[in-house]
Amino acid sequence: MREALRHNPDSLTQILHAVVGLPKEKQNQFSSLLERTELSSIISASSLIADRIAFLRTLEQAVFDPRWSKVIRERGGLQDA
């Protein structure tokens, strides 16, 4: 813990605040998850999911946001964008 604080205090502080700030039930869920899965795997899966959600939001804007209509004329035009 001391090494982590010395080398990356801002990130460690943010992580600790996030975990401590969780409701007790979520802390228990997180603890249970850590018993079954390595933290690095949880982080990798979460990053993958976050990236896919960001892609879907962008795709949703491209299809439904009128501001994009100037760039993308038809849904088939998504391939060209």
C-alpha positions as CSV (number, residue, x, y, z in Angstrom):
1,M,0.0,0.0,0.0
2,R,2.8,2.4,0.9
3,E,4.5,1.7,-2.5
4,A,1.3,2.3,-4.4
5,L,0.8,5.6,-2.5
6,R,4.3,6.6,-3.3
7,H,4.2,5.8,-7.0
8,N,0.6,6.7,-7.9
9,P,-1.1,8.5,-5.1
10,D,-3.9,10.2,-7.2
11,S,-5.1,7.0,-8.7
12,L,-5.0,5.0,-5.5
13,T,-6.8,7.8,-3.6
14,Q,-9.5,7.8,-6.3
15,I,-9.9,4.0,-6.2
16,L,-10.1,3.9,-2.4
17,H,-12.7,6.7,-2.3
18,A,-14.8,4.9,-4.9
19,V,-14.7,1.6,-3.0
20,V,-15.3,3.1,0.4
21,G,-18.1,5.3,-1.0
22,L,-20.0,2.2,-2.2
23,P,-23.1,1.1,-0.3
24,K,-22.4,-1.8,2.0
25,E,-24.3,-4.2,-0.4
26,K,-22.2,-3.2,-3.4
27,Q,-19.0,-3.6,-1.3
28,N,-20.1,-7.1,-0.4
29,Q,-20.8,-7.8,-4.1
30,F,-17.4,-6.5,-5.1
31,S,-15.7,-8.6,-2.4
32,S,-17.6,-11.7,-3.6
33,L,-16.6,-10.9,-7.2
34,L,-12.9,-10.6,-6.1
35,E,-13.1,-14.0,-4.5
36,R,-14.1,-15.6,-7.8
37,T,-12.3,-13.4,-10.3
38,E,-8.9,-11.6,-10.5
39,L,-9.2,-7.8,-10.4
40,S,-7.3,-7.5,-13.6
41,S,-9.9,-9.6,-15.4
42,I,-12.7,-7.5,-13.9
43,I,-11.0,-4.3,-15.2
44,S,-10.4,-5.8,-18.6
45,A,-14.1,-6.9,-18.9
46,S,-15.3,-3.5,-17.6
47,S,-13.1,-1.7,-20.1
48,L,-14.4,-3.8,-23.0
49,I,-18.0,-3.1,-21.9
50,A,-17.4,0.6,-21.5
51,D,-15.8,0.8,-25.0
52,R,-18.8,-1.0,-26.5
53,I,-21.3,1.2,-24.8
54,A,-19.4,4.3,-26.1
55,F,-19.5,2.8,-29.6
56,L,-23.2,2.2,-29.4
57,R,-23.8,5.7,-28.2
58,T,-21.9,7.1,-31.1
59,L,-23.8,4.8,-33.5
60,E,-27.1,5.9,-32.0
61,Q,-26.1,9.6,-32.6
62,A,-25.1,8.8,-36.1
63,V,-28.4,7.2,-36.9
64,F,-30.8,9.4,-34.9
65,D,-29.1,12.8,-34.3
66,P,-30.2,15.4,-37.0
67,R,-26.8,17.1,-36.8
68,W,-25.2,14.0,-38.3
69,S,-27.6,14.0,-41.3
70,K,-25.3,16.5,-43.1
71,V,-22.5,14.0,-43.0
72,I,-24.4,10.7,-43.3
73,R,-27.3,10.9,-45.8
74,E,-28.5,7.3,-45.4
75,R,-27.9,4.5,-43.0
76,G,-25.9,2.8,-45.8
77,G,-23.6,5.8,-45.6
78,L,-22.4,4.7,-42.1
79,Q,-19.9,2.5,-43.9
80,D,-18.3,5.6,-45.5
81,A,-18.1,7.6,-42.3
